[in-house]
Amino acid sequence: MARTNSNIVLHELSGHIGKQLVIKQYANGTVVSRYPDMSNIKPSKKQKEKRSRFSEAVAYARAILRDPQQKAAYQAKLKAGETVYHKAIREYLQSN
């Protein structure tokens, strides 16, 4: 893992490059590490359930974004700094 505090090439860059390297930004600098190998990781039953539920929440939020009337109704309920997408996901997860 490599760390740097001031690099013009990696400044504010994050993500992965060709499933070879991962670039992360932290308060104390940039970290470059190897892409994680998750092939031997088996999720538990609860993890599978939670992931499925979250997928349903994302589908719900996307459906709201596609419907102009529902999107407008959500926008009326937003506080400062909130988005319709995240509000819909939170509402779905709290109600189900």
MDTraj code that builds the backbone (N, CA, C; nanometers):
import mdtraj as md
import numpy as np

residues = "MET ALA ARG THR ASN SER ASN ILE VAL LEU HIS GLU LEU SER GLY HIS ILE GLY LYS GLN LEU VAL ILE LYS GLN TYR ALA ASN GLY THR VAL VAL SER ARG TYR PRO ASP MET SER ASN ILE LYS PRO SER LYS LYS GLN LYS GLU LYS ARG SER ARG PHE SER GLU ALA VAL ALA TYR ALA ARG ALA ILE LEU ARG ASP PRO GLN GLN LYS ALA ALA TYR GLN ALA LYS LEU LYS ALA GLY GLU THR VAL TYR HIS LYS ALA ILE ARG GLU TYR LEU GLN SER ASN".split()
xyz = np.array([
    [0.0851, -0.1170, 0.0000],
    [0.0000, 0.0000, 0.0000],
    [0.0896, 0.1231, 0.0000],
    [0.0593, 0.2151, -0.0887],
    [0.1366, 0.3392, -0.0973],
    [0.0527, 0.4548, -0.0443],
    [0.1193, 0.5487, 0.0218],
    [0.0511, 0.6673, 0.0744],
    [0.1206, 0.7913, 0.0212],
    [0.0419, 0.8938, -0.0045],
    [0.0980, 1.0195, -0.0494],
    [0.0127, 1.1346, 0.0020],
    [0.0747, 1.2459, 0.0301],
    [0.0010, 1.3641, 0.0760],
    [-0.0145, 1.4681, -0.0332],
    [0.0813, 1.4740, -0.1248],
    [0.0726, 1.5738, -0.2313],
    [0.1235, 1.5129, -0.3608],
    [0.0307, 1.4734, -0.4455],
    [0.0648, 1.4152, -0.5733],
    [-0.0283, 1.4738, -0.6771],
    [0.0246, 1.5399, -0.7759],
    [-0.0585, 1.6078, -0.8753],
    [-0.1388, 1.5078, -0.9588],
    [-0.0886, 1.3861, -0.9778],
    [-0.1575, 1.2861, -1.0589],
    [-0.2771, 1.2280, -0.9843],
    [-0.2611, 1.2000, -0.8552],
    [-0.3662, 1.1334, -0.7778],
    [-0.4511, 1.2291, -0.6948],
    [-0.4273, 1.3574, -0.7064],
    [-0.5003, 1.4567, -0.6273],
    [-0.6508, 1.4425, -0.6490],
    [-0.7238, 1.4127, -0.5422],
    [-0.8692, 1.3967, -0.5404],
    [-0.9214, 1.2903, -0.6367],
    [-0.8384, 1.1954, -0.6731],
    [-0.8784, 1.0831, -0.7567],
    [-0.9157, 0.9673, -0.6654],
    [-1.0252, 0.8986, -0.6963],
    [-1.0619, 0.7810, -0.6188],
    [-1.1304, 0.6807, -0.7100],
    [-1.1264, 0.5553, -0.6696],
    [-1.1882, 0.4497, -0.7481],
    [-1.0904, 0.3382, -0.7743],
    [-1.1188, 0.2585, -0.8772],
    [-1.0283, 0.1486, -0.9099],
    [-0.9840, 0.1594, -1.0549],
    [-0.8694, 0.1013, -1.0813],
    [-0.8125, 0.1019, -1.2153],
    [-0.7996, -0.0426, -1.2601],
    [-0.8850, -0.0828, -1.3526],
    [-0.8762, -0.2150, -1.4137],
    [-0.8759, -0.3317, -1.3171],
    [-0.9428, -0.3214, -1.2066],
    [-0.9447, -0.4275, -1.1050],
    [-0.8037, -0.4699, -1.0662],
    [-0.7125, -0.3729, -1.0695],
    [-0.5746, -0.3962, -1.0290],
    [-0.5394, -0.3124, -0.9068],
    [-0.5780, -0.1844, -0.9109],
    [-0.5454, -0.0905, -0.8043],
    [-0.6711, -0.0213, -0.7541],
    [-0.6692, 0.0151, -0.6264],
    [-0.7762, 0.0925, -0.5655],
    [-0.7134, 0.2196, -0.5096],
    [-0.7741, 0.3340, -0.5422],
    [-0.7251, 0.4633, -0.4945],
    [-0.8303, 0.5204, -0.4019],
    [-0.7892, 0.5520, -0.2783],
    [-0.8819, 0.6036, -0.1770],
    [-0.8296, 0.7359, -0.1241],
    [-0.9222, 0.8243, -0.0902],
    [-0.8876, 0.9544, -0.0333],
    [-0.9260, 0.9557, 0.1146],
    [-0.8316, 0.9915, 0.1988],
    [-0.8554, 1.0081, 0.3410],
    [-0.8124, 1.1481, 0.3815],
    [-0.8422, 1.1866, 0.5023],
    [-0.8076, 1.3209, 0.5498],
    [-0.6573, 1.3442, 0.5487],
    [-0.5800, 1.2395, 0.5734],
    [-0.4347, 1.2559, 0.5809],
    [-0.3630, 1.2247, 0.4498],
    [-0.4350, 1.1993, 0.3410],
    [-0.3708, 1.1778, 0.2117],
    [-0.4395, 1.0726, 0.1275],
    [-0.3729, 1.0350, 0.0201],
    [-0.4225, 0.9376, -0.0759],
    [-0.3579, 0.8027, -0.0487],
    [-0.4374, 0.6950, -0.0600],
    [-0.3868, 0.5595, -0.0407],
    [-0.4117, 0.4807, -0.1680],
    [-0.3080, 0.4121, -0.2161],
    [-0.3189, 0.3237, -0.3321],
    [-0.2935, 0.1825, -0.2821],
    [-0.3882, 0.0915, -0.3093],
    [-0.3731, -0.0463, -0.2629],
    [-0.4181, -0.1433, -0.3712],
    [-0.3950, -0.2707, -0.3462],
    [-0.4343, -0.3751, -0.4392],
    [-0.5869, -0.3914, -0.4374],
    [-0.6453, -0.4258, -0.5503],
    [-0.7884, -0.4510, -0.5599],
    [-0.8213, -0.5748, -0.4761],
    [-0.9272, -0.5708, -0.3943],
    [-0.9557, -0.6838, -0.3058],
    [-1.0061, -0.8073, -0.3819],
    [-0.9627, -0.9241, -0.3382],
    [-1.0085, -1.0505, -0.3950],
    [-1.1203, -1.1032, -0.3057],
    [-1.2438, -1.0913, -0.3518],
    [-1.3593, -1.1323, -0.2722],
    [-1.4148, -1.2677, -0.3188],
    [-1.3380, -1.3406, -0.4004],
    [-1.3887, -1.4658, -0.4584],
    [-1.4123, -1.5748, -0.3537],
    [-1.3394, -1.5735, -0.2440],
    [-1.3551, -1.6765, -0.1411],
    [-1.4461, -1.6329, -0.0268],
    [-1.5057, -1.5166, -0.0365],
    [-1.5922, -1.4656, 0.0688],
    [-1.7350, -1.5120, 0.0424],
    [-1.7931, -1.5785, 0.1401],
    [-1.9307, -1.6270, 0.1292],
    [-2.0181, -1.5455, 0.2243],
    [-2.1142, -1.4678, 0.1721],
    [-2.2000, -1.3894, 0.2607],
    [-2.2911, -1.4790, 0.3433],
    [-2.3202, -1.4340, 0.4644],
    [-2.4097, -1.5092, 0.5521],
    [-2.5542, -1.4924, 0.5051],
    [-2.6427, -1.5692, 0.5661],
    [-2.7841, -1.5625, 0.5306],
    [-2.8398, -1.4227, 0.5589],
    [-2.8016, -1.3645, 0.6737],
    [-2.8480, -1.2299, 0.7085],
    [-2.7949, -1.1264, 0.6106],
    [-2.6689, -1.1401, 0.5679],
    [-2.6128, -1.0466, 0.4714],
    [-2.6899, -1.0528, 0.3404],
    [-2.7226, -1.1733, 0.2960],
    [-2.7999, -1.1899, 0.1724],
    [-2.9368, -1.1242, 0.1855],
    [-3.0017, -1.1419, 0.3013],
    [-3.1329, -1.0813, 0.3249],
    [-3.1238, -0.9283, 0.3229],
    [-3.0233, -0.8738, 0.3906],
    [-3.0058, -0.7281, 0.3963],
    [-2.9765, -0.6712, 0.2582],
    [-2.8922, -0.7402, 0.1806],
    [-2.8604, -0.6939, 0.0461],
    [-2.9836, -0.6968, -0.0433],
    [-3.0646, -0.7999, -0.0282],
    [-3.1875, -0.8104, -0.1061],
    [-3.2835, -0.6967, -0.0711],
    [-3.2958, -0.6705, 0.0583],
    [-3.3838, -0.5623, 0.1038],
    [-3.3354, -0.4269, 0.0537],
    [-3.2049, -0.4057, 0.0548],
    [-3.1500, -0.2800, 0.0062],
    [-3.1721, -0.2670, -0.1448],
    [-3.1610, -0.3772, -0.2192],
    [-3.1885, -0.3751, -0.3628],
    [-3.3336, -0.3340, -0.3893],
    [-3.4250, -0.3834, -0.3067],
    [-3.5655, -0.3446, -0.3188],
    [-3.5823, -0.1957, -0.2905],
    [-3.5094, -0.1444, -0.1915],
    [-3.5167, -0.0023, -0.1574],
    [-3.4651, 0.0836, -0.2722],
    [-3.3587, 0.0410, -0.3368],
    [-3.3042, 0.1148, -0.4514],
    [-3.4045, 0.1145, -0.5662],
    [-3.4671, 0.0005, -0.5925],
    [-3.5681, -0.0068, -0.6983],
    [-3.6852, 0.0863, -0.6674],
    [-3.7254, 0.0921, -0.5417],
    [-3.8325, 0.1814, -0.4980],
    [-3.7942, 0.3276, -0.5217],
    [-3.6707, 0.3644, -0.4833],
    [-3.6249, 0.5028, -0.5003],
    [-3.6166, 0.5404, -0.6479],
    [-3.5701, 0.4494, -0.7301],
    [-3.5615, 0.4772, -0.8740],
    [-3.7004, 0.4949, -0.9353],
    [-3.7970, 0.4157, -0.8879],
    [-3.9343, 0.4295, -0.9378],
    [-3.9902, 0.5663, -0.9009],
    [-3.9583, 0.6152, -0.7824],
    [-4.0050, 0.7476, -0.7404],
    [-3.9417, 0.8561, -0.8263],
    [-3.8156, 0.8410, -0.8588],
    [-3.7480, 0.9401, -0.9427],
    [-3.8051, 0.9442, -1.0843],
    [-3.8560, 0.8316, -1.1325],
    [-3.9150, 0.8276, -1.2673],
    [-4.0542, 0.8890, -1.2734],
    [-4.1249, 0.8936, -1.1609],
    [-4.2605, 0.9481, -1.1567],
    [-4.2554, 1.0943, -1.1115],
    [-4.2846, 1.1892, -1.2011],
    [-4.2736, 1.3312, -1.1657],
    [-4.3605, 1.3735, -1.0475],
    [-4.4806, 1.3164, -1.0340],
    [-4.5692, 1.3541, -0.9238],
    [-4.5135, 1.3073, -0.7898],
    [-4.4684, 1.1834, -0.7839],
    [-4.4117, 1.1326, -0.6590],
    [-4.2811, 1.2041, -0.6254],
    [-4.2024, 1.2343, -0.7267],
    [-4.0764, 1.3051, -0.7032],
    [-4.1034, 1.4435, -0.6447],
    [-4.2045, 1.5127, -0.6980],
    [-4.2399, 1.6456, -0.6467],
    [-4.2892, 1.6365, -0.5028],
    [-4.3654, 1.5316, -0.4712],
    [-4.4147, 1.5130, -0.3346],
    [-4.2981, 1.4915, -0.2379],
    [-4.1989, 1.4150, -0.2794],
    [-4.0810, 1.3931, -0.1946],
    [-3.9989, 1.5201, -0.1797],
    [-3.9863, 1.5972, -0.2883],
    [-3.9084, 1.7208, -0.2812],
    [-3.9691, 1.8182, -0.1817],
    [-4.1003, 1.8148, -0.1667],
    [-4.1667, 1.9039, -0.0714],
    [-4.1322, 1.8659, 0.0734],
    [-4.0962, 1.7385, 0.0972],
    [-4.0660, 1.6911, 0.2322],
    [-3.9176, 1.7000, 0.2685],
    [-3.8332, 1.7402, 0.1750],
    [-3.6885, 1.7393, 0.1977],
    [-3.6429, 1.8493, 0.2921],
    [-3.5415, 1.8161, 0.3710],
    [-3.4724, 1.9148, 0.4543],
    [-3.3460, 1.9564, 0.3796],
    [-3.2763, 2.0537, 0.4303],
    [-3.1537, 2.1005, 0.3662],
    [-3.0515, 1.9877, 0.3590],
    [-2.9926, 1.9679, 0.2422],
    [-2.8897, 1.8666, 0.2246],
    [-2.9405, 1.7281, 0.1898],
    [-3.0706, 1.7073, 0.1840],
    [-3.1261, 1.5763, 0.1509],
    [-3.1565, 1.5680, 0.0016],
    [-3.1589, 1.4443, -0.0499],
    [-3.1990, 1.4212, -0.1879],
    [-3.3216, 1.3302, -0.1896],
    [-3.3961, 1.3368, -0.2968],
    [-3.5154, 1.2529, -0.3110],
    [-3.4747, 1.1054, -0.3051],
    [-3.3684, 1.0709, -0.3744],
    [-3.3217, 0.9325, -0.3810],
    [-3.2918, 0.8767, -0.2414],
    [-3.2110, 0.9483, -0.1648],
    [-3.1744, 0.8993, -0.0318],
    [-3.2923, 0.9017, 0.0657],
    [-3.3778, 0.9997, 0.0528],
    [-3.4976, 1.0067, 0.1383],
    [-3.5887, 0.8865, 0.1107],
    [-3.6046, 0.8509, -0.0171],
    [-3.6903, 0.7379, -0.0533],
    [-3.6309, 0.6065, -0.0018],
    [-3.5001, 0.5906, -0.0127],
    [-3.4362, 0.4693, 0.0384],
    [-3.4539, 0.4601, 0.1894],
    [-3.4294, 0.5702, 0.2598],
    [-3.4445, 0.5708, 0.4058],
    [-3.5884, 0.5373, 0.4451],
    [-3.6835, 0.5978, 0.3770],
    [-3.8252, 0.5731, 0.4087],
    [-3.8601, 0.4267, 0.3862],
    [-3.8145, 0.3694, 0.2757],
    [-3.8441, 0.2292, 0.2464],
    [-3.7853, 0.1376, 0.3536],
    [-3.6610, 0.1613, 0.3898],
    [-3.5956, 0.0753, 0.4885],
    [-3.6581, 0.0889, 0.6276],
    [-3.7040, 0.2083, 0.6625],
    [-3.7654, 0.2279, 0.7939],
    [-3.9061, 0.1712, 0.7998],
    [-3.9769, 0.1706, 0.6866],
    [-4.1159, 0.1242, 0.6878],
    [-4.1272, -0.0270, 0.6750],
    [-4.0294, -0.0906, 0.6154],
    [-4.0372, -0.2364, 0.5951],
    [-3.9453, -0.3062, 0.6913],
])
top = md.Topology()
chain = top.add_chain()
for i, resn in enumerate(residues, 1):
    res = top.add_residue(resn, chain, resSeq=i)
    for name in ("N", "CA", "C"):
        top.add_atom(name, md.element.get_by_symbol(name[0]), res)
traj = md.Trajectory(xyz[None], top)
